[in-house]
């Protein structure tokens, strides 16, 4: 395995470790309506994987291509 491929693989692993940590430690969005209904949305756990998937595609595309 080439050193370039190793660093690209490490970058992708770090992206997904960050997603895991965001999912665990990010605060939740709490919406409380006047009737007493409460809605809790884990915003970090929803948004972070979406953007991490985009970042993974770009890192893999640019990192694993051969010239």
N, C-alpha and C positions, 0 to 999 in steps of 0.2 A: 504494500500500500504506500502510495506516494505521500510525502509530508504535507502537500497541499490538500490532499483528500482527508488526511487526519485532522487538519485544522478546520476544514469545512464540516466534518462530522462533529467535532467538538462544538463548533458554533451552533449547529442545529440542536445538539443536546442541551446546551446552555439556554437556548430559546425556550425549550419545553420545560426545563427546570424552573425558569422564571415564571412560566404559566402556572406550574404547580404551586409555587410560592404565592403568586397573586391570588389564586383560587382559595388558598388556605387563609391568608392574612388580610385580604382586601375587605374593606367595610361593605356592608349591605345598604341598599337603598330601601328605606322604609317609608311606605305611603299609608297614612292613616286617614280614612274618610270620616266624615261627620257622624255616620251611623255606627261607628265603632269597628268597622271592618279594617283589618290591617293586612297590608300586602308587603312582603319582603322579597326583594329581587337582588340576587348576587351579581351585581353589575360587572365586577372584575372577572368573575367566573364565566360570564357570557361573552364579554368583549375581548378578553385576552386571547382565548384560543382562536378566534376569528383572525385577529391580526397576526398571531404567531403562525398560523397556517399560510398566510400570504408571505410572511417573512421567510418561512421554510422553503417555499417554492422559489423565491428569488435567490436565496443563498444556495440552494441546491443547483439551480440553473446556472448561476455564474461560477460556482465552485467546482462542480463536477464536469464541466465542459472541457473538452480537449482542444487545444489549438493546433 
